[in-house]
Amino acid sequence: MMRNKLLSLICIILVMIMILSLYKIINWYLDNERTNKLSNEINDIVKITKVSGGEIVGKPAKKDDPFSDLINMNLSNVDFTKLKEMNSDSVAFIEVNGTKVSYPVVKTTDNDFYLYHSFDKSYNQSGWIFMDYRNNIQNIDDNTIIYAHGRLDGSMFGSLRDILTNDWHTKKENYVVNLSTEKFNSMWQIFSVYKTTPNYDYLKIDTNENFLNDIMKKSIFNFNTLVSKDDKIITLSTCYDKKYRLVLHAKLIKIEKR
């Protein structure tokens, strides 16, 4: 009798686990669908043009530094009119060469809201790409930090995983992050990519020589460049899996005021 009750209880627990798992899978799928639909709507209304020119920042750090080739590439110029109408929190538009990253960046008064809210501010576990609330978009800080979930379907910062798993790093033209704001268009040269446990020691707005040397040494690839205390950097942070974060750092190499 007791054995039958125990078996019944185990069956009930297993059924509940299956129902919960199915619920999570359905929600994950629906969140992805809503995110992709919104992304397509944004792509339809946002006008992005490639523009030449801009002020060069810095100089090649090494003989094989791809800096000289990268600065000849065009900047991205984004019309923010429609984006601001859709969401007044829009502060930038980011593109990472060789990945699917091409999204507006939002910023609010904390680093929590857009973890679980989409660009239209509806609840969504996909979240959105957002800038650290401590950063000042009007004046470029030492370290501008941008976060997003690393979704398994490749949305948000999910495609940054490709940097580690394919031939992305063998193509120098991929070493570019374009960031457009209402005040400036800018180009950033990638100098470090690595996985780390979520200790958040890389999330400092103000940098120094020791900090910069440390994040350079962590890189799993050699990008043939250096970074100094005079450089402005940008940091992209996303989840790689439950244990690790994937981090990308780039330095400012070209900027054009709008």
Residue pairs with C-beta under 8 A, 6 or more apart in sequence:
27 125
28 125
31 124
31 125
31 126
32 126
32 151
32 153
32 155
34 118
34 122
34 124
34 126
35 118
35 124
35 126
35 151
35 155
35 156
36 153
36 155
38 118
38 119
38 120
39 103
39 155
42 83
42 86
42 103
42 104
42 119
43 102
45 82
45 83
45 86
46 78
46 79
46 82
46 83
46 93
46 104
47 78
47 79
48 76
48 77
48 78
48 79
48 93
48 180
49 76
49 77
50 74
50 75
50 76
50 77
51 74
51 75
51 76
51 77
51 185
51 256
52 74
52 75
53 75
53 256
54 75
54 185
54 186
54 187
54 254
54 255
54 256
55 254
55 255
55 256
56 71
56 253
56 254
57 231
57 232
57 252
57 253
57 254
57 255
58 67
58 230
58 231
58 251
58 252
58 253
59 67
60 67
60 68
60 225
61 67
61 225
61 226
61 227
62 224
62 225
62 226
64 224
65 224
65 225
65 226
66 172
66 175
66 189
66 223
66 224
66 225
67 189
67 225
67 253
69 172
69 173
70 172
70 173
70 175
70 176
70 187
70 189
70 253
71 187
71 253
71 254
73 173
73 176
73 187
75 178
75 180
75 185
75 186
75 187
75 254
75 256
76 93
76 95
76 178
76 180
76 185
77 180
77 185
77 258
78 93
78 180
78 185
80 90
80 93
80 181
80 182
83 90
83 93
83 104
84 90
86 119
86 120
87 104
87 106
87 119
87 120
87 121
89 106
89 107
89 108
90 104
90 105
90 106
91 105
91 106
91 107
91 131
91 137
91 181
91 182
92 104
92 105
92 131
92 137
92 179
92 180
92 181
93 102
93 103
93 104
93 105
93 179
93 180
93 181
94 101
94 102
94 103
94 104
94 105
94 129
94 146
94 177
94 178
94 179
95 101
95 102
95 177
95 178
96 160
96 176
96 177
96 236
96 248
97 173
97 174
97 175
97 176
97 177
97 178
98 162
98 163
98 168
98 171
98 173
98 174
99 159
99 160
99 162
99 163
99 168
100 154
100 155
100 158
100 159
101 129
101 157
101 159
101 160
103 128
103 129
103 148
103 156
104 119
104 129
105 129
105 130
105 131
105 146
105 179
106 114
106 119
106 128
106 129
106 130
106 131
107 130
107 131
107 132
107 133
107 135
107 137
108 114
108 130
108 133
109 133
110 133
111 130
111 132
111 133
111 147
113 130
114 127
114 128
114 129
114 130
115 127
115 147
115 149
116 123
116 124
116 125
116 127
117 123
117 124
117 127
117 128
118 124
118 126
118 127
118 128
119 128
125 149
126 149
126 151
126 155
126 156
127 148
127 149
127 156
128 148
128 156
129 146
129 147
129 148
129 156
129 157
130 146
130 147
130 148
131 137
131 144
131 145
131 146
131 147
132 144
132 145
132 146
132 147
132 203
132 205
134 141
134 145
134 205
135 141
135 144
135 145
135 205
137 181
137 183
138 183
140 186
140 232
140 252
141 205
141 206
141 232
142 204
142 205
142 206
142 207
142 232
142 233
143 204
143 205
143 206
143 207
143 232
143 233
143 234
143 235
144 179
144 232
144 233
144 234
144 235
145 203
145 205
145 234
145 235
145 237
146 234
146 235
146 236
146 237
147 236
147 237
147 238
148 156
148 157
148 236
148 238
149 156
149 157
149 158
149 238
149 239
150 156
150 157
150 158
150 160
150 161
150 238
150 239
150 240
150 246
151 157
151 158
152 158
154 162
156 238
157 236
157 238
157 246
158 238
160 236
160 238
160 246
160 248
161 240
161 246
162 168
163 169
163 193
163 246
163 248
164 193
164 195
164 220
164 246
168 174
169 193
169 221
169 223
174 190
175 189
175 190
175 223
175 250
176 187
176 188
176 189
176 190
176 250
177 187
177 188
177 190
177 234
177 236
177 248
177 250
178 185
178 186
178 187
178 188
179 185
179 186
179 187
179 188
179 234
180 186
181 258
182 258
183 257
183 258
184 255
184 256
184 257
184 258
185 255
185 256
185 258
186 252
186 254
186 255
186 256
187 252
187 253
187 254
187 255
188 233
188 234
188 250
188 251
188 252
188 253
189 223
189 225
189 250
189 251
189 253
190 223
190 248
190 249
190 250
191 216
191 219
191 223
191 225
191 226
191 227
191 249
191 250
191 251
192 215
192 216
192 218
192 219
192 223
192 247
192 248
192 249
193 219
193 220
193 221
193 246
193 247
193 248
193 249
194 215
194 218
194 219
194 220
194 246
194 247
195 220
195 240
195 244
195 245
195 246
195 247
196 202
196 218
196 244
196 245
196 247
197 243
197 244
197 245
198 244
198 245
202 215
202 235
202 237
202 247
202 249
203 235
203 237
204 211
207 229
207 233
208 229
209 228
209 229
212 227
212 228
212 229
212 231
212 233
215 247
215 249
216 226
216 227
218 247
225 251
227 233
227 249
227 251
231 251
231 252
232 251
232 252
233 249
233 250
233 251
233 252
234 249
234 250
234 251
234 252
235 247
235 248
235 249
236 247
236 248
236 249
237 245
237 246
237 247
238 245
238 246
239 245
239 246
240 246
